[in-house]
Amino acid sequence: MKQASPPLKSIFLPIIYVNTALNYRLSRKNLASTYFCVYGFPQYFFNLRFLMRQFFIALLGSVVGFFVAIFLVVFLFLAIIGTMISSNVSKDKKTNAPLVLTMDLRSGMLDHGGQNNLFGNASPSLVRTVRTLSTAKADKNVKGLLIRANSWRMSPEQAEELRLAIKDFRSTGKFVIAHAQGFEGTSLSAYMAVSAADEIWLQDTTGFALAGYRAEIEFMGGVFEKYDVKAEFIQFHEYKNAVNAYTEKTLTEPHREAMTALLQSLMDTSVAHIAQDRALTESSVLEFLQNAPHSAETAQEQGYVTTLGHYIDAHDYARKKAGGASTKFQNVNDYGTGFETGPIIAFIGGQGAVVQGRSADGSNPFSNNVSMGGDTVSEAFISAAKNDRVKAIVFRVNSPGGSPTASDQIWDAVNRAKDAGKPVVISMGQYAASGGYYVAAGADRIVAMPTTITGSIGVYGGKIVLGDALEKFGYNVESINLGGEYGAVHSPFEPWNQNNREAYRQSLEHIYVDFTTRVAEGRNLPIERVREIAKGRVWTGEQAKDIGLVDDLGGFMKALEIAKELAGIDADTSVRIKKFPRDLTPGEQLEQLFNVTAEATANLEELRILTQTPEFKAFMRTREALGNENSQLRAHLPEIK
């Protein structure tokens, strides 16, 4: 088992902050002292004493910083050596001992990426897990897979794609055993993820609470009305329901229609998979769900569970089934995807909100933030397009959308790669909605899981006006505006006038026209048909295929298969998957992690004090509810429970 990395942030950043802050403050006070020196001789002696004191403080800070730097270098060296040793061990798979892979679904996983963590503790990802199981199915030493199931819920798409990978792994005669410490959550997805296992074990003192899917949608319209907060929004069109959370008190008919249809599609798909995997009828599964919850014993009697027992019992059983005492266990994440040879297929990933600038891939040890940066992804496409060895590109999209400009930047890069002769295949993850669909629309082929949530071809924008609400607390804002009156359009302190509202509506309409035009051209559909199925409505992958927004149903491996086909590579030929952009080196990660200027650290305390004021907190709460100004192409996707 890997040892947890020390909390480096708590060790290094306070020391670095003290050192840089002292030096910065010293430079500012030196300037002040120089100014005062001009005006009197006595002040000179005061400044001299002051400077000597500051000199020794700065010297102490520099000495501390030096030892911190030495410690960092030593720690980094040991981390790199440890990673190399771990890598070599994981690659030594060809032993005579039978091997059982293990997988723990109880904690979340990224869609892709997360492997290039500077301090180890790589995050598991869906795409890597799927690829690993595909590699392991051909390894004669690998006898089976032991899974610790999630007891509550997963995203339906992740569960469904894992299910496909498990079925494929079993196709070569290997066994799969899943153990759950209860299925306490009511969502079907956690169970669907392991329903294709040979055997499902359940701790006998737990329950089986599967009931279906549920979405809870919050509305703040009544709250805003009570406190004189005005929500001003424009949407294209009635199904672009992100604005409803702020403007309405309950579901509108289009909102209810779209969400009900979405949940029904997820339900139908999940029930069909569970019934097929456990040799049950769909009607019997629906009846079972209607009568939830059930005891572990009832779940076993009805065929949803094979054996009742603790995890240690399932672990011992897997050992015996694989070959006895000599059996080894290895985590899927450590087993890896193997050494790949052959023609190159480029892998480009985009997950999280679509933003301008650089992507965040979740590899920062102090932050799990992920985003799809327009600069990062477009540069990756350009680089892959220029590489003569790259035969095709698989673009994995897992995003609810975001910035229109960044979405269009990526759309343009996709088309440039196509013009360079590189087939582009989209593999949709959990979400590929709004801006997440925009970036995919121009590809040669689009592949989605039946439970992927996509579409949301629409746009919205607006603001929450706080002026009247804050006035009740004595907080007032006066404005001075030079130039056009449109300068007030984003102000949270005054409502739109008629001219600004119309001007803003036109700007959103331009985005909507561009969006639907891109979809019509990319999907080879009449613009009238696109605007009929657009209107901001979300669809599952299953529904999207029926209306022409998706070409094929499947996961990452299906997209890879299609990429090989479009590139003229024989289906049985192995390929090398090359990531664009490449992972950052440890040195580059360190530079990115600790690249904090002295000026920024010196002002950190002032910023902290500012953020504690009630006015700032009130403003930020509403700004967070609204989201980024540049996120008009973002879908409002409630958590599916």
KANOR-V142143 format. One line per field, one symbol per residue. psi: psi as a letter, one per 40 degrees, with the letter a starting at -180 (. if undefined). burial: I if it has 24 or more other C-alpha atoms within 12 Angstrom, else O. A space follows every 50 residues. Layout:
psi = ???
burial = ???
//
This chain:
psi = hiiiiigdddddddddddddddddddddddddddddddeidddddddddd ddddddddddddddddddddddddddddddddddddddddegegiehihh iihhediiiidiaedfhdfafhhiiddddddddddddehddhdahhhhih eciihdddddddddddddddeeeiihhhhhfigdieiedddddedeidhh ihheeaigehdaihhhhiheddddddefhhhhihihbdegedddddeiei hidddddddddddddddddddddddddefiidddddddddeiiiiddddd deeehdihiiddddddddddddeadehihhiddddieihiiaihhhhhih iaihiiaiiheeeheehehiihhddddddddddddehdehdihhhhhgie abhddddddddddddddddeehhhhhhhbdigibdddddedeidihhiid eihabfgaiiiaihheddddddeehihhihhhaieeeedeheeiiiiddd ddddddddddddddddddddddefiiddddddebeehiiiddddddeeei dihiadddddddddddefhidehiihhhhhiiiiiddddddddeghiddd ddedddddddeeidddddddddddddaidffdfhihhihh.
burial = OOOOOOOIOOOIIOIIIIIIIIIIIIOOOOOOIOOOOOOOOOOOOOIOOO IOOIOOOIOOIOOOIOOOOOOIOOOIOOIOOOIOOOOOOIOOIOOOOIII IIIIIIOIIIIIIIIIIIIIIIIIIIIIIIIIIIIIIOIOIIIIIIIIII IIIIIIIIIIIIIIIIIIIIOOOIIIIIIIIIIIIIIIIIIIIIIIIIII IIIIOIIIIIIIIIOOIIIIIOOIOOOOIIIIIIIIIIIIIIIIIIIIOO IOOOIIOIIIOIIIIIIIIIIIIIIIIIOOOOOOIOOIIOOIIIIIIIII OIIIIIIIIOIOOIIOIIIOIIOOOOIIIIIIIIIIIIOOOOIIIIIIII IIIIIIOOIIIIIIIOOOOIIIIIIIIIIIIIIIIOOOOIIIIIIIIIII IIIIIIIIIIIIIIIIIIOOIIIIIIIIIIIIIIIIIIIIIIIIIIIIII IIIIIIIIIIIIIIIIIIIIOOOOOOOOOOOOOOOOOIIIIIIIIIOOOO IOOIIOIIIOIIIIIIIIIIIIIOOOOOOIIOIIIIIIIIIIIIIOOIII IIIIIIIIIIIIIIIIIOIOOOOOIIIIIIIOIOOIOOOIOOIIOOOOOO IIOOOOOOOOOOOOOOOIIOOIOOOIIIIIIIIIIIIIOII
//
